[in-house]
């Protein structure tokens, strides 16, 4: 592994990943991989999670293709230096922020969405000009093998029918260890719906738990399974307090016909993201950042946010040596007048419109003086 990291770091130091043209080429190659090897991707994820073709395509493949297209469309603008507002002290200088790649990036995939949660960060890292090492989840071994094989080739009831278990659209737990972990969460709980399991196929039916004690294990960790604990509260205030007394969640889903209530939940709680009257859909919008806050995750990605996450915003100020005389204000010996001038220069923002009016007034005075001198 150390040798591999060294090789990738050398590739980055060579500058190969930085030119815009190279980044666009790599993104186009990644898009071609998804389009040309779609069947391989679908088969690998189905083998890991028993996901139907529709679910894989709608949840993972389409999202990745949309992200690539969005990045290709906007990247030429994002890589350019952005001028920033200047103060009086720097109004004659050049000041801008230049997005700069972080360097060597490690992407650790997740097993529950083994393709999209690995490839989407990869898209952002490539767009930002980084060299990338990918570690797919070892739990989704078929997807991991598929990625290891393909990436080097392309880069320098209503939902499930009455019998859910037999439905080709209903997914399975990733492995036996996680199956038993989820099973242990059901111990001692009041099951209002579902609860059927089959260890041989790692099947757990959609299960609703009622009257759940917030201190029990099922409320202390992410479930990663088809279990819905219901904790009754008396009112909205109690619901808000319940959320705020715990670690910040990755997502908050609020269901209500009352728009003001939803807005209040948003304003008075904190979470990685929010979807009102639906679930997961904020993940599908690439103009939104996707990520957690606090214990639910660090950083965010999707679209421009992926580019920003994998870029260092490098501030650049270019001055002229011809104006060194003005720097006497900064040099010893110090005085109160220098402090006063320093406050003026540092605290006053450079405003083009006001400066234009000031210059116009000055020129008017000069012109008046010249006319007066000519007259006399």
C-alpha positions in Angstrom: 0.0 0.0 0.0 2.8 2.4 0.8 4.3 1.8 -2.6 1.0 2.5 -4.2 0.6 5.8 -2.3 4.1 6.8 -3.3 3.3 6.0 -7.0 0.1 8.1 -6.9 1.8 11.0 -5.1 4.5 11.0 -7.8 1.8 11.1 -10.5 0.3 14.2 -8.8 3.6 15.9 -8.4 4.2 15.4 -12.1 1.3 17.8 -12.7 -0.6 15.3 -15.0 -3.9 15.6 -13.1 -4.0 19.4 -13.0 -4.7 20.7 -16.6 -8.4 21.3 -17.3 -8.2 19.2 -20.5 -7.0 16.2 -18.6 -9.7 16.5 -16.0 -12.4 16.7 -18.6 -10.9 13.7 -20.5 -11.0 11.6 -17.3 -14.6 12.5 -16.5 -15.6 11.7 -20.1 -13.8 8.3 -19.8 -15.6 7.6 -16.5 -18.9 8.4 -18.2 -18.0 6.0 -21.0 -17.2 3.3 -18.5 -20.7 3.6 -16.8 -22.5 3.6 -20.2 -20.5 0.8 -21.7 -20.3 -1.5 -18.7 -23.7 -0.8 -17.3 -24.6 -4.5 -17.2 -21.5 -5.4 -15.3 -22.3 -2.7 -12.7 -25.9 -3.8 -12.4 -24.8 -7.5 -12.0 -22.2 -6.7 -9.3 -24.5 -4.7 -7.1 -27.3 -7.2 -7.5 -24.9 -10.0 -6.4 -24.0 -8.0 -3.3 -27.3 -6.6 -2.2 -30.0 -8.4 -4.3 -31.0 -5.0 -5.7 -33.3 -5.0 -8.7 -32.1 -3.6 -12.0 -34.5 -0.7 -11.6 -33.2 0.2 -8.1 -29.6 0.0 -9.1 -30.2 2.2 -12.2 -32.4 4.8 -10.5 -30.4 5.0 -7.3 -26.8 4.6 -8.4 -26.2 4.7 -12.2 -28.4 7.7 -13.2 -27.1 9.7 -10.2 -23.5 9.1 -11.3 -24.2 10.0 -15.0 -26.0 13.1 -13.9 -23.1 14.2 -11.7 -20.6 13.7 -14.5 -22.6 15.7 -16.9 -23.1 18.5 -14.4 -19.4 18.6 -13.7 -18.4 18.6 -17.4 -20.8 21.5 -18.0 -19.6 23.7 -15.1 -15.9 22.8 -14.5 -14.4 25.3 -17.0 -15.9 28.1 -15.0 -15.1 26.7 -11.5 -11.4 26.3 -12.2 -10.9 30.0 -13.0 -9.6 32.4 -10.4 -12.3 34.5 -8.8 -11.5 38.2 -8.0 -12.4 39.3 -4.5 -13.3 42.7 -3.0 -10.3 44.8 -2.0 -9.8 47.5 0.6 -8.1 50.9 0.1 -4.7 49.5 1.0 -4.9 46.9 -1.8 -7.1 48.6 -4.4 -4.2 48.9 -6.9 -3.2 45.2 -6.4 -4.5 42.0 -8.0 -6.4 39.9 -5.5 -8.2 36.6 -6.2 -8.9 33.1 -5.0 -7.6 30.2 -7.1 -9.0 26.8 -6.5 -6.1 24.3 -6.1 -6.2 20.5 -5.9 -5.5 19.1 -2.4 -3.1 16.5 -3.7 -3.5 12.7 -3.1 -7.1 11.9 -2.0 -8.3 8.6 -0.4 -11.9 7.7 -1.1 -13.3 5.0 1.2 -16.5 3.5 -0.2 -19.6 2.3 1.7 -21.3 -1.0 1.3 -25.0 0.1 1.4 -24.6 2.1 -1.9 -21.4 0.6 -3.1 -21.2 2.2 -6.5 -22.6 5.8 -6.1 -21.0 6.5 -2.7 -17.6 5.6 -4.2 -17.9 7.1 -7.7 -19.5 10.4 -6.8 -16.6 11.5 -4.6 -14.2 10.2 -7.3 -15.9 12.5 -9.8 -15.4 15.5 -7.5 -11.8 14.6 -6.8 -10.9 14.2 -10.5 -12.7 17.5 -11.3 -10.6 19.3 -8.7 -7.4 18.0 -10.2 -6.4 15.5 -7.5 -4.7 12.1 -7.8 -7.0 9.5 -6.2 -6.8 6.2 -4.3 -10.0 4.3 -4.0 -10.9 1.7 -1.3 -14.3 0.2 -2.0 -16.0 -1.5 0.9 -14.8 -5.1 1.4 -18.3 -6.0 2.4 -19.7 -5.4 -1.1 -17.0 -7.7 -2.6 -18.6 -8.1 -6.0 -18.8 -4.3 -6.6 -15.3 -3.9 -5.2 -13.9 -6.5 -7.7 -15.9 -4.9 -10.5 -14.5 -1.4 -9.7 -11.0 -2.8 -9.4 -11.4 -4.4 -12.9 -13.1 -1.6 -14.7 -11.6 1.7 -13.4 -8.1 0.9 -14.6 -9.5 0.2 -18.1 -11.1 3.6 -18.4 -9.0 6.0 -16.2 -5.3 7.1 -16.7 -47.1 -3.9 -1.0 -47.1 -0.7 -3.5 -43.4 -1.1 -4.0 -42.9 -4.8 -3.5 -46.2 -6.6 -3.8 -47.9 -8.8 -1.3 -45.0 -11.3 -0.9 -42.1 -9.1 -0.1 -39.6 -11.9 0.4 -40.2 -13.2 -3.1 -40.1 -9.8 -4.7 -37.0 -9.3 -7.0 -37.1 -5.6 -6.0 -36.6 -6.2 -2.3 -32.9 -6.0 -1.2 -31.0 -8.1 1.3 -28.6 -7.4 4.1 -25.0 -7.2 2.9 -23.6 -10.1 4.9 -24.3 -12.5 7.8 -22.5 -10.4 10.4 -24.7 -7.4 9.7 -27.8 -9.6 9.5 -27.1 -10.8 13.0 -26.3 -7.2 14.2 -29.7 -5.9 12.9 -31.4 -9.0 14.4 -30.0 -8.1 17.8 -31.6 -4.7 17.6 -35.1 -6.3 17.5 -34.5 -8.1 20.9 -37.0 -6.9 23.5 -38.8 -4.6 21.1 -42.5 -4.4 20.5 -43.0 -5.3 16.8 -46.1 -3.8 15.3 -45.5 -4.9 11.8 -43.1 -7.2 10.0 -40.3 -9.0 12.0 -39.9 -12.0 9.7 -36.3 -13.0 9.0 -34.5 -15.7 7.1 -30.8 -16.2 7.9 -30.1 -18.3 4.8 -31.0 -15.5 2.4 -30.2 -12.6 4.9 -33.8 -11.5 4.5 -35.4 -9.1 7.1 -38.9 -7.9 6.4 -39.8 -4.3 6.7 -40.4 -3.9 10.4 -42.1 -1.2 12.5 -41.3 -1.0 16.2 -43.6 0.9 18.6 -43.2 2.4 22.1 -39.5 2.3 21.7 -37.3 3.4 24.6 -34.8 6.0 23.4 -32.2 4.4 25.6 -32.3 1.0 23.8 -29.7 -0.1 21.4 -31.8 0.4 18.3 -31.8 4.1 19.0 -28.1 4.4 19.7 -26.7 3.6 16.2 -27.4 3.8 12.5 -29.5 0.8 11.7 -28.7 0.2 8.0 -31.7 -2.1 7.6 -35.5 -2.1 7.1 -36.4 -1.3 10.7 -38.4 1.8 11.7 -38.5 2.6 15.4 -41.4 4.9 16.5 -40.9 7.1 19.5 -44.1 8.9 20.5 -43.9 12.6 21.5 -46.5 15.0 22.9 -45.9 17.9 20.5 -43.5 19.6 18.2 -41.5 21.1 21.0 -40.8 17.7 22.4 -39.8 16.4 19.0 -37.3 19.2 18.5 -35.8 18.7 22.0 -35.5 14.9 21.3 -33.5 15.6 18.1 -31.3 18.3 19.7 -30.4 16.2 22.7 -28.7 13.6 20.5 -25.9 13.6 17.9 -26.8 15.4 14.7 -28.3 13.0 12.1 -27.2 12.6 8.5 -30.7 13.4 7.4 -34.0 14.8 8.8 -37.3 13.8 7.3 -40.3 15.9 8.3 -43.9 14.9 7.2 -46.6 17.5 7.6 -49.2 19.5 5.6 -48.1 22.5 7.7 -45.4 24.2 5.8 -44.6 26.5 8.8 -44.1 23.5 11.0 -41.6 22.0 8.6 -39.7 25.3 8.4 -39.6 25.4 12.2 -38.2 21.9 12.4 -35.5 23.1 9.9 -34.7 26.3 11.8 -34.6 24.7 15.3 -32.7 21.5 14.6 -29.4 20.5 12.9 -28.8 17.7 10.4 -26.7 16.9 7.4 -29.7 17.5 5.1 -33.5 17.8 5.2 -36.3 16.4 3.0 -39.8 17.5 3.7 -42.6 15.0 3.0 -40.3 12.5 1.4 -37.1 10.6 2.1 -33.6 10.6 0.4 -34.6 13.0 -2.4 -32.2 15.7 -1.3 -29.5 13.3 -2.3 -30.7 13.3 -5.9 -30.1 17.1 -6.4 -26.5 17.7 -7.5 -26.8 21.4 -6.7 -27.2 20.4 -3.0 -24.2 19.4 -0.9 -24.5 15.9 0.5 -22.9 15.1 3.8 -23.2 15.0 7.6 -22.5 17.4 10.4 -20.8 16.5 13.7 -20.8 12.7 14.3 -22.8 12.0 11.1 -20.0 13.0 8.9 -17.4 15.6 7.8 -17.4 17.5 4.6 -19.9 17.4 1.7 -19.9 16.6 -2.0 -22.1 16.7 -5.1 -21.7 19.0 -8.1 -19.8 22.2 -7.3 -19.6 21.1 -3.6 -17.5 18.1 -4.7 -15.1 20.4 -6.5 -14.9 22.7 -3.5 -14.3 19.8 -1.1 -11.4 18.5 -3.0 -9.9 21.9 -3.7 -7.9 24.3 -1.6 -9.1 27.8 -2.1 -5.8 29.5 -2.4 -5.8 33.3 -1.8 -3.4 35.2 -4.1 -2.4 38.9 -3.7 0.0 40.3 -6.3 1.6 43.7 -5.6 3.9 45.9 -7.6 7.5 46.7 -6.5 7.0 50.2 -7.8 4.7 51.1 -4.9 7.1 50.2 -2.1 7.1 53.8 -0.9 3.5 53.3 0.3 4.7 50.6 2.6 6.5 53.1 4.9 3.2 53.2 6.8 3.8 49.6 7.9 7.5 50.0 9.0 8.9 51.3 12.3 9.1 53.8 13.9 5.4 53.6 14.8 3.2 56.5 15.7 -0.4 57.3 16.4 -0.9 58.8 13.0 0.3 55.6 11.4 -2.2 53.7 13.5 -5.0 56.1 12.4 -4.0 55.7 8.7 -3.8 51.9 9.1 -7.4 51.8 10.4 -8.5 53.9 7.5 -6.8 51.7 4.9 -7.6 48.3 6.5 -11.2 49.0 7.5 -12.4 50.9 4.4 -13.5 48.7 1.6 -12.6 49.5 -2.0 -15.8 50.6 -3.8 -15.4 51.2 -7.6 -18.5 53.4 -7.8 -17.4 55.7 -4.9 -13.9 55.8 -6.3 -15.2 56.8 -9.7 -17.3 59.6 -8.2 -14.3 60.8 -6.2 -12.1 60.7 -9.3 -14.7 62.6 -11.3 -15.0 65.2 -8.6 -11.2 65.6 -8.5 -11.0 65.9 -12.3 -13.8 68.5 -12.1 -11.9 70.5 -9.6 -8.7 70.3 -11.7 -10.6 71.4 -14.8 -12.1 74.3 -12.9 -8.7 75.4 -11.7 -7.3 75.2 -15.2 -10.1 77.2 -16.7 -9.7 79.8 -13.9 -6.0 80.0 -14.6 -6.6 80.4 -18.3 -9.2 83.1 -17.7 -6.7 85.1 -15.6 
